[in-house]
Protein backbone atom coordinates (compact mmCIF):
# COMPACT_ATOMS: atom_id res chain seq x y z
CA UNK A 1 0.00 0.00 0.00
CA UNK A 2 1.28 3.45 -0.91
CA UNK A 3 2.33 5.46 2.15
CA UNK A 4 0.06 8.30 1.08
CA UNK A 5 -3.07 6.19 0.52
CA UNK A 6 -4.19 6.71 4.11
CA UNK A 7 -3.68 10.48 3.71
CA UNK A 8 -6.10 10.45 0.80
CA UNK A 9 -8.54 8.45 2.93
CA UNK A 10 -8.24 10.97 5.77
CA UNK A 11 -8.86 13.84 3.35
CA UNK A 12 -12.06 12.12 2.21
CA UNK A 13 -13.13 11.37 5.79
CA UNK A 14 -12.44 14.97 6.82
CA UNK A 15 -14.51 16.27 3.92
CA UNK A 16 -17.40 13.99 4.92
CA UNK A 17 -17.21 14.73 8.66
CA UNK A 18 -20.23 16.61 9.96
CA UNK A 19 -19.01 17.19 13.51
CA UNK A 20 -15.80 17.75 15.42
CA UNK A 21 -15.79 14.40 17.21
CA UNK A 22 -15.94 12.49 13.90
CA UNK A 23 -13.07 14.53 12.49
CA UNK A 24 -11.01 14.15 15.68
CA UNK A 25 -11.52 10.37 15.81
CA UNK A 26 -10.55 10.00 12.14
CA UNK A 27 -7.35 11.90 12.82
CA UNK A 28 -6.52 9.75 15.86
CA UNK A 29 -6.89 6.55 13.81
CA UNK A 30 -4.59 7.82 11.07
CA UNK A 31 -1.99 8.99 13.59
CA UNK A 32 -2.01 5.50 15.10
CA UNK A 33 -1.05 4.17 11.67
CA UNK A 34 2.05 6.33 11.94
CA UNK A 35 2.87 4.99 15.41
CA UNK A 36 1.72 8.11 17.26
CA UNK A 37 -0.76 8.04 20.14
CA UNK A 38 -1.28 11.69 21.11
CA UNK A 39 -1.83 15.01 19.38
CA UNK A 40 -2.58 18.59 20.38
CA UNK A 41 -3.88 21.24 18.01
CA UNK A 42 -4.17 24.95 18.81
CA UNK A 43 -5.13 27.83 16.56
CA UNK A 44 -5.27 31.57 17.29
CA UNK A 45 -7.87 33.22 15.10
CA UNK A 46 -8.08 37.04 15.03
CA UNK A 47 -11.66 38.34 14.95
CA UNK A 48 -13.68 41.18 16.47
CA UNK A 49 -10.63 42.91 17.98
CA UNK A 50 -9.74 39.77 19.92
CA UNK A 51 -7.92 36.52 19.32
CA UNK A 52 -10.11 33.43 19.54
CA UNK A 53 -8.32 30.26 20.54
CA UNK A 54 -9.31 26.74 19.49
CA UNK A 55 -7.77 23.84 21.40
CA UNK A 56 -8.32 20.20 20.41
CA UNK A 57 -6.29 17.25 21.68
CA UNK A 58 -6.36 13.72 23.04
CA UNK A 59 -3.66 14.13 25.67
CA UNK A 60 -4.25 12.30 28.98
CA UNK A 61 -7.00 14.10 30.93
CA UNK A 62 -4.90 14.32 34.12
CA UNK A 63 -2.11 16.04 32.20
CA UNK A 64 -4.49 18.52 30.56
CA UNK A 65 -5.96 19.46 33.95
CA UNK A 66 -2.48 19.90 35.41
CA UNK A 67 -1.18 21.92 32.42
CA UNK A 68 -4.18 24.26 32.48
CA UNK A 69 -4.24 24.53 36.26
CA UNK A 70 -0.56 25.54 36.29
CA UNK A 71 -1.20 27.97 33.40
CA UNK A 72 1.81 26.55 31.54
CA UNK A 73 0.68 27.83 28.13
CA UNK A 74 2.50 31.21 28.17
CA UNK A 75 5.73 29.49 29.26
CA UNK A 76 5.57 26.49 26.92
CA UNK A 77 8.88 26.57 25.02
CA UNK A 78 7.45 24.43 22.23
CA UNK A 79 4.56 26.85 21.58
CA UNK A 80 6.90 29.83 21.78
CA UNK A 81 9.35 28.23 19.34
CA UNK A 82 6.55 27.25 16.96
CA UNK A 83 5.50 30.87 16.52
CA UNK A 84 8.75 31.68 14.74
CA UNK A 85 9.04 28.51 12.67
CA UNK A 86 7.67 27.39 9.31
CA UNK A 87 9.19 23.91 9.18
CA UNK A 88 8.43 20.88 11.38
CA UNK A 89 10.67 20.38 14.40
CA UNK A 90 11.06 18.03 17.35
CA UNK A 91 10.64 19.22 20.93
CA UNK A 92 14.32 18.83 21.68
CA UNK A 93 15.01 21.62 19.16
CA UNK A 94 13.06 24.01 21.35
CA UNK A 95 14.24 23.05 24.83
CA UNK A 96 17.98 23.60 25.03
CA UNK A 97 18.81 23.62 28.73
CA UNK A 98 20.68 26.95 28.60
CA UNK A 99 17.67 28.72 27.05
CA UNK A 100 14.90 27.57 29.38
CA UNK A 101 13.67 29.05 32.63
CA UNK A 102 13.25 26.88 35.73
CA UNK A 103 9.50 26.86 35.14
CA UNK A 104 9.97 25.64 31.57
CA UNK A 105 12.31 22.88 32.74
CA UNK A 106 9.70 21.86 35.31
CA UNK A 107 7.04 21.72 32.59
CA UNK A 108 9.05 19.26 30.50
CA UNK A 109 10.07 17.21 33.52
CA UNK A 110 6.45 16.85 34.55
CA UNK A 111 5.44 16.03 30.96
CA UNK A 112 7.90 13.14 30.96
CA UNK A 113 6.46 11.94 34.24
CA UNK A 114 3.07 11.88 32.49
CA UNK A 115 4.60 9.69 29.70
CA UNK A 116 4.78 12.59 27.24
CA UNK A 117 8.48 11.99 26.76
CA UNK A 118 9.09 13.32 23.27
CA UNK A 119 7.27 15.05 20.48
CA UNK A 120 7.26 17.04 17.31
CA UNK A 121 5.45 20.07 15.95
CA UNK A 122 4.02 21.16 12.62
CA UNK A 123 3.71 24.99 12.62
CA UNK A 124 0.57 26.16 10.80
CA UNK A 125 0.25 29.56 9.12
CA UNK A 126 -2.83 30.99 7.44
CA UNK A 127 -5.15 31.73 5.98
CA UNK A 128 -4.46 35.38 6.66
CA UNK A 129 -3.18 36.09 10.16
CA UNK A 130 -4.29 32.77 11.61
CA UNK A 131 -1.52 30.88 13.40
CA UNK A 132 -1.68 27.32 14.65
CA UNK A 133 0.36 24.52 16.14
CA UNK A 134 -0.09 20.80 15.55
CA UNK A 135 1.94 18.72 17.99
CA UNK A 136 2.33 14.97 18.38
CA UNK A 137 3.69 13.30 21.50
CA UNK A 138 5.14 9.90 22.34
CA UNK A 139 6.54 7.73 25.12
CA UNK A 140 9.67 7.13 23.00
CA UNK A 141 13.00 8.64 23.98
CA UNK A 142 14.17 11.70 22.03
CA UNK A 143 16.53 9.86 19.68
CA UNK A 144 14.07 7.14 18.68
CA UNK A 145 11.26 9.65 18.26
CA UNK A 146 13.43 11.95 16.12
CA UNK A 147 13.99 9.07 13.68
CA UNK A 148 10.26 8.26 13.56
CA UNK A 149 9.37 11.93 13.08
CA UNK A 150 11.93 12.26 10.31
CA UNK A 151 10.36 9.34 8.46
CA UNK A 152 6.78 10.52 8.92
CA UNK A 153 6.96 14.29 8.95
CA UNK A 154 5.68 14.81 5.39
CA UNK A 155 2.65 12.64 6.09
CA UNK A 156 2.14 14.52 9.36
CA UNK A 157 2.30 17.84 7.52
CA UNK A 158 -0.47 16.73 5.19
CA UNK A 159 -2.64 15.39 8.03
CA UNK A 160 -2.09 18.56 10.09
CA UNK A 161 -2.94 20.89 7.22
CA UNK A 162 -6.06 18.95 6.20
CA UNK A 163 -7.21 19.01 9.84
CA UNK A 164 -6.40 22.71 10.22
CA UNK A 165 -8.24 23.69 7.06
CA UNK A 166 -11.42 21.92 8.19
CA UNK A 167 -11.29 23.60 11.60
CA UNK A 168 -10.62 27.21 10.59
CA UNK A 169 -13.36 27.35 7.97
CA UNK A 170 -15.84 27.24 10.88
CA UNK A 171 -18.03 24.47 9.47
CA UNK A 172 -16.86 21.67 11.75
CA UNK A 173 -16.67 23.81 14.88
CA UNK A 174 -20.36 24.46 14.35
CA UNK A 175 -20.60 28.26 14.48
CA UNK A 176 -18.83 31.29 13.01
CA UNK A 177 -15.74 31.81 15.11
CA UNK A 178 -16.46 35.47 15.86
CA UNK A 179 -19.68 34.50 17.71
CA UNK A 180 -17.94 32.30 20.31
CA UNK A 181 -18.40 34.55 23.32
CA UNK A 182 -19.87 33.87 26.77
CA UNK A 183 -22.49 36.26 28.16
CA UNK A 184 -21.54 39.16 30.45
CA UNK A 185 -22.55 37.25 33.60
CA UNK A 186 -20.68 34.15 32.42
CA UNK A 187 -17.57 36.26 31.85
CA UNK A 188 -17.92 37.72 35.35
CA UNK A 189 -18.04 34.19 36.77
CA UNK A 190 -14.98 33.20 34.74
CA UNK A 191 -13.13 36.23 36.12
CA UNK A 192 -13.82 35.03 39.67
CA UNK A 193 -12.67 31.51 38.73
CA UNK A 194 -9.46 32.91 37.27
CA UNK A 195 -8.87 34.63 40.61
CA UNK A 196 -9.16 31.29 42.39
CA UNK A 197 -12.57 31.74 44.02
CA UNK A 198 -14.88 28.84 44.83
CA UNK A 199 -18.55 28.67 43.74
CA UNK A 200 -19.83 29.77 47.13
CA UNK A 201 -17.55 32.79 47.18
CA UNK A 202 -18.61 33.71 43.64
CA UNK A 203 -22.29 33.42 44.58
CA UNK A 204 -21.79 35.74 47.55
CA UNK A 205 -19.80 38.29 45.55
CA UNK A 206 -22.32 38.33 42.70
CA UNK A 207 -25.39 38.09 44.99
CA UNK A 208 -26.79 35.08 43.15
CA UNK A 209 -27.54 31.47 44.03
CA UNK A 210 -24.71 28.94 43.93
CA UNK A 211 -26.80 26.86 41.51
CA UNK A 212 -26.88 29.87 39.17
CA UNK A 213 -23.09 30.11 39.35
CA UNK A 214 -22.92 26.43 38.41
CA UNK A 215 -25.20 27.05 35.41
CA UNK A 216 -23.06 29.99 34.25
CA UNK A 217 -19.93 27.84 34.49
CA UNK A 218 -21.56 25.02 32.52
CA UNK A 219 -22.68 27.32 29.71
CA UNK A 220 -19.38 29.21 29.51
CA UNK A 221 -17.39 25.98 29.43
CA UNK A 222 -19.58 24.64 26.61
CA UNK A 223 -19.41 27.92 24.65
CA UNK A 224 -15.61 27.98 24.80
CA UNK A 225 -15.36 24.21 24.24
CA UNK A 226 -13.17 23.98 27.31
CA UNK A 227 -12.26 20.82 29.21
CA UNK A 228 -13.31 22.23 32.58
CA UNK A 229 -13.97 25.54 34.36
CA UNK A 230 -10.27 26.29 34.87
CA UNK A 231 -9.59 25.71 31.19
CA UNK A 232 -12.54 27.97 30.32
CA UNK A 233 -11.13 30.77 32.48
CA UNK A 234 -7.69 30.42 30.89
CA UNK A 235 -9.17 30.49 27.38
CA UNK A 236 -11.34 33.50 28.22
CA UNK A 237 -8.29 35.40 29.50
CA UNK A 238 -6.21 34.40 26.44
CA UNK A 239 -9.02 35.58 24.14
CA UNK A 240 -9.28 38.95 25.87
CA UNK A 241 -12.80 38.20 27.15
CA UNK A 242 -11.88 38.80 30.80
CA UNK A 243 -9.33 40.99 32.57
CA UNK A 244 -7.70 40.33 35.94
DAMOZI-V696892 format. One record per residue. SS is DSSP state (~ for helix, > for strand, _ for the rest). NEAR is the number of other ideal C-beta (glycine too) atoms within 12 Angstrom. D_FIRST is the distance of its C-alpha to the first C-alpha in Angstrom with 2 decimals. Layout:
# DAMOZI-V696892
ss=<SS	SS>
near=<NEAR	NEAR>
d_first=<D_FIRST	D_FIRST>
This chain:
# DAMOZI-V696892
ss=<_	_	_	_	~	~	~	~	~	~	~	~	~	~	~	~	_	_	_	~	~	~	~	~	~	~	~	~	~	~	~	~	~	_	_	_	_	>	>	>	>	>	>	>	>	>	>	_	_	>	>	>	>	>	>	>	>	_	_	_	~	~	~	~	~	~	~	~	~	_	_	_	~	~	~	_	~	~	~	~	~	~	_	_	_	_	_	_	>	>	~	~	~	~	_	_	_	_	_	_	_	~	~	~	~	~	~	~	~	~	~	~	~	_	_	_	_	>	>	>	>	>	>	>	>	_	_	_	_	_	>	>	>	>	>	>	>	>	_	_	_	~	~	~	~	~	~	~	~	~	~	~	~	~	~	~	~	~	~	~	~	~	~	~	~	~	~	~	_	_	_	_	_	_	_	_	~	~	~	_	_	_	_	~	~	~	~	~	~	~	~	~	~	~	_	_	_	_	~	~	~	~	~	~	~	~	_	_	_	~	~	~	~	~	~	~	~	~	~	~	~	~	~	_	_	_	_	_	~	~	~	~	~	~	~	~	~	~	_	_	_	_	_	_>
near=<9	9	16	19	15	26	30	19	22	36	25	16	26	34	20	16	26	16	16	25	17	19	33	30	21	32	43	28	22	35	36	20	23	33	21	36	27	34	37	42	43	38	39	31	32	21	25	16	11	23	26	37	36	40	37	34	32	27	30	21	16	18	26	29	20	24	36	32	22	22	22	29	29	19	21	34	32	39	35	23	29	35	21	18	22	16	19	34	30	36	38	27	25	32	31	14	14	8	14	23	18	11	18	29	20	21	32	32	18	22	35	23	16	23	20	37	25	34	46	45	41	39	35	35	24	17	18	13	15	27	28	36	41	43	40	45	37	34	23	27	18	24	15	18	31	23	18	28	34	17	18	31	27	19	33	42	27	29	41	42	30	34	44	36	27	34	36	33	23	23	20	32	32	21	19	16	29	17	15	29	27	32	17	15	21	35	31	30	40	43	27	32	40	29	19	15	24	18	24	16	17	33	23	15	19	25	12	22	15	20	14	20	31	22	21	34	36	22	23	39	28	21	28	39	30	35	29	26	35	30	34	38	38	33	39	39	29	31	35	20	34	28	15	19>
d_first=<0.00	3.79	6.32	8.37	6.93	8.91	11.71	12.13	12.36	14.88	16.77	17.24	18.31	20.63	22.15	22.87	24.25	28.01	28.98	28.33	27.44	24.56	23.20	23.82	22.14	18.94	18.97	19.72	16.77	14.31	16.42	16.20	12.44	13.67	16.45	19.15	21.70	24.16	24.58	27.71	28.12	31.52	32.79	36.37	37.33	40.78	42.77	46.42	47.73	45.53	42.07	40.02	37.50	34.37	32.97	29.89	28.41	27.56	29.53	31.77	34.71	37.33	36.04	36.02	39.59	40.70	39.16	40.76	43.98	44.38	43.58	41.27	39.58	42.12	41.93	38.18	37.56	33.86	34.74	37.58	35.47	32.76	35.45	36.02	32.48	29.93	27.21	25.22	27.14	27.36	30.34	32.09	32.55	34.68	36.75	38.82	41.68	44.40	43.23	42.96	45.78	46.64	45.23	41.87	41.80	42.65	39.79	37.19	39.00	38.98	35.28	34.55	36.84	34.73	31.58	30.38	30.53	28.32	26.44	25.35	26.21	24.96	28.24	28.31	30.93	31.99	32.70	36.28	37.63	35.03	33.70	31.05	29.36	25.97	26.03	23.82	25.55	24.97	27.09	25.95	28.61	28.68	27.53	24.46	23.53	24.14	21.56	18.91	20.03	19.97	16.31	15.37	18.24	16.75	14.28	17.40	19.50	17.52	17.56	21.23	22.30	20.84	22.59	25.72	26.06	26.04	28.61	31.07	31.47	33.34	31.84	29.86	32.65	34.91	37.85	38.77	38.58	42.20	43.49	42.16	45.56	47.52	51.13	54.08	55.00	51.43	51.36	54.71	53.36	50.33	52.82	54.70	51.51	50.61	54.11	53.47	55.71	55.35	55.49	59.17	60.08	58.20	60.01	63.35	62.71	61.57	64.18	61.73	60.72	58.12	56.24	56.11	54.66	51.95	51.19	51.03	48.60	46.35	46.29	45.83	42.93	41.21	41.99	40.52	37.55	38.66	37.91	41.63	45.04	44.86	41.54	43.12	46.10	44.03	41.99	45.25	46.81	43.83	43.93	47.66	48.58	50.95	53.18	54.57>
